[in-house]
Amino acid sequence: MKRITIIAAAGAALLAGCSGGNADADGNGEVTVKEAANKAEAEGLKPEPGLYKTTVTMTGLNIPGMPPEMEGHGAGLTTTTEDCLTQEEVDKGFEEMVKQGQNGECTYERFALTGGKLDAVMVCKSEGRNVRMEMTGTTTATSADLTASMAMEFDGAGEGTMSFTAKHERIGACPAK
């Protein structure tokens, strides 16, 4: 679940500063994290430094071979984390922020954000498998409220899916060290 939280938070952090238009700068049909980050920075929008709370609530789970009595298992499970986004991290830019949450390479199949409304599909390659996450919702420089569905291959069992909501919000200044 922590990996999901990281991906959702990283996607929310990157998308919080982007706006509409085509982020596919090289026209190859994929929007790389670097292209999306460049688009966000070109718009002059950056997330504010501070303490952020991310709450991820699982709304559905379908794993190949899962017994019928397990249907609905995990639905409603909520995980909340708090992370500090420092001024130094903000100054490094969106690309570095998103890379912190990845163990693999990610690109976007679709990347649109207009008037704070998000519609994106992120595909990550991690540990030899593809993970595809569709995200919709709203986002600002200090928050994101997303609904997401993630599909991934399970070794030898086929494709499974998980759906969840993610709420990412700035809750104050980072604690003093």
C-alpha positions as CSV (number, residue, x, y, z in Angstrom):
1,M,0.0,0.0,0.0
2,K,2.9,2.3,0.7
3,R,4.0,2.1,-3.0
4,I,0.6,3.1,-4.1
5,T,0.6,6.0,-1.7
6,I,4.0,7.2,-3.1
7,I,2.8,6.9,-6.7
8,A,-0.4,8.7,-6.0
9,A,1.3,11.5,-4.0
10,A,4.0,11.8,-6.6
11,G,1.4,12.1,-9.4
12,A,-0.5,14.6,-7.3
13,A,2.6,16.7,-6.6
14,L,3.6,16.8,-10.3
15,L,0.1,17.4,-11.5
16,A,-0.7,20.1,-8.9
17,G,1.4,22.6,-10.9
18,C,0.5,21.7,-14.5
19,S,-2.1,23.2,-16.8
20,G,-3.8,22.2,-20.1
21,G,-2.2,21.9,-23.5
22,N,0.0,19.3,-25.1
23,A,2.9,18.4,-22.8
24,D,4.3,16.0,-25.5
25,A,7.1,18.3,-26.5
26,D,8.8,15.9,-28.9
27,G,5.6,14.6,-30.5
28,N,6.3,10.9,-30.0
29,G,2.9,10.1,-28.5
30,E,4.3,9.8,-24.9
31,V,4.5,12.4,-22.2
32,T,7.6,11.7,-20.2
33,V,7.9,12.8,-16.6
34,K,10.5,15.3,-17.8
35,E,8.1,16.7,-20.4
36,A,5.3,17.0,-17.9
37,A,7.7,18.7,-15.4
38,N,8.9,21.1,-18.1
39,K,5.3,22.0,-18.9
40,A,4.5,22.7,-15.2
41,E,7.6,24.8,-14.8
42,A,6.8,26.7,-18.0
43,E,3.5,27.7,-16.5
44,G,5.4,29.2,-13.5
45,L,3.4,27.1,-11.0
46,K,5.1,25.2,-8.2
47,P,3.7,23.5,-5.1
48,E,4.2,25.4,-1.9
49,P,6.7,24.0,0.6
50,G,5.2,22.7,3.8
51,L,3.8,19.6,5.5
52,Y,1.4,17.6,3.4
53,K,-1.0,14.9,4.4
54,T,-1.9,12.2,1.9
55,T,-4.9,9.9,2.5
56,V,-5.4,6.9,0.2
57,T,-8.7,4.9,0.6
58,M,-9.0,1.7,-1.3
59,T,-12.3,1.4,-3.1
60,G,-11.9,-1.9,-5.0
61,L,-9.6,-4.8,-5.4
62,N,-9.5,-7.6,-8.0
63,I,-6.6,-10.1,-7.9
64,P,-6.6,-13.0,-10.3
65,G,-7.5,-16.3,-8.5
66,M,-8.9,-14.4,-5.5
67,P,-11.5,-16.6,-3.7
68,P,-15.1,-15.3,-4.0
69,E,-15.3,-14.9,-0.2
70,M,-12.5,-12.3,-0.5
71,E,-14.5,-10.1,-2.8
72,G,-14.5,-6.6,-1.4
73,H,-11.6,-7.4,0.9
74,G,-9.6,-4.2,1.6
75,A,-12.4,-1.8,0.4
76,G,-12.5,1.1,2.7
77,L,-8.9,0.5,4.0
78,T,-7.4,3.9,4.5
79,T,-3.7,4.8,4.8
80,T,-2.6,8.3,5.8
81,T,0.9,9.6,5.6
82,E,2.5,13.0,6.3
83,D,5.5,14.2,4.4
84,C,7.4,17.5,4.5
85,L,8.1,19.2,1.2
86,T,11.1,21.5,1.7
87,Q,11.9,24.7,-0.2
88,E,15.1,22.9,-1.4
89,E,12.9,20.1,-2.9
90,V,10.6,22.7,-4.5
91,D,13.6,24.5,-6.0
92,K,14.9,21.3,-7.6
93,G,11.7,21.1,-9.6
94,F,8.9,18.7,-10.4
95,E,11.0,16.1,-12.2
96,E,13.1,15.4,-9.1
97,M,10.0,15.3,-6.8
98,V,8.3,12.7,-9.0
99,K,11.4,10.6,-9.4
100,Q,11.7,10.3,-5.6
101,G,8.5,8.2,-5.6
102,Q,9.5,5.9,-8.5
103,N,11.4,2.6,-8.5
104,G,11.0,2.4,-12.2
105,E,10.4,4.5,-15.3
106,C,7.1,6.3,-15.8
107,T,5.5,8.1,-18.7
108,Y,2.0,9.4,-19.4
109,E,-0.3,8.0,-22.1
110,R,-2.6,11.0,-21.5
111,F,-1.9,14.1,-19.6
112,A,-4.5,16.9,-19.4
113,L,-5.2,19.5,-16.7
114,T,-7.3,22.5,-17.4
115,G,-8.8,24.8,-14.8
116,G,-7.7,22.5,-12.0
117,K,-9.4,19.4,-13.5
118,L,-7.2,16.4,-14.2
119,D,-7.4,13.6,-16.6
120,A,-4.2,11.5,-16.9
121,V,-2.9,8.0,-17.5
122,M,0.5,7.2,-16.0
123,V,2.4,3.9,-17.0
124,C,5.3,2.8,-14.9
125,K,7.7,-0.1,-15.4
126,S,8.8,-1.5,-12.1
127,E,10.3,-4.8,-11.2
128,G,9.8,-6.2,-14.7
129,R,6.1,-5.4,-15.0
130,N,3.9,-2.6,-16.2
131,V,1.6,-0.7,-13.8
132,R,-1.0,1.5,-15.5
133,M,-2.8,4.1,-13.4
134,E,-5.7,6.2,-14.6
135,M,-6.3,9.4,-12.6
136,T,-9.1,12.0,-12.6
137,G,-9.9,14.7,-10.2
138,T,-8.9,18.2,-9.2
139,T,-5.6,19.8,-8.2
140,T,-4.1,23.0,-7.0
141,A,-0.6,24.1,-5.8
142,T,-1.5,22.9,-2.3
143,S,-3.9,20.0,-2.8
144,A,-5.2,17.2,-5.0
145,D,-8.3,15.1,-4.8
146,L,-8.0,12.2,-7.1
147,T,-9.8,9.0,-8.1
148,A,-7.6,6.4,-9.5
149,S,-7.6,2.9,-10.9
150,M,-4.5,0.9,-11.2
151,A,-3.9,-2.3,-13.3
152,M,-0.9,-4.6,-13.0
153,E,0.2,-8.1,-13.9
154,F,0.6,-10.6,-11.1
155,D,3.3,-13.2,-11.8
156,G,1.7,-16.0,-13.7
157,A,-1.8,-15.2,-12.6
158,G,-2.9,-12.4,-15.0
159,E,-4.0,-8.8,-14.6
160,G,-5.4,-7.5,-11.4
161,T,-6.9,-4.1,-10.6
162,M,-7.1,-1.8,-7.6
163,S,-9.1,1.4,-7.3
164,F,-8.7,4.1,-4.8
165,T,-9.2,7.7,-3.9
166,A,-6.3,9.9,-2.9
167,K,-6.5,13.3,-1.1
168,H,-3.3,15.3,-0.9
169,E,-3.3,18.5,1.1
170,R,-0.9,21.0,2.6
171,I,-1.6,21.1,6.3
172,G,0.9,23.6,7.5
173,A,4.6,24.3,7.9
174,C,7.2,21.6,8.2
175,P,8.1,20.8,11.8
176,A,11.2,22.3,13.1
177,K,14.2,20.0,13.3
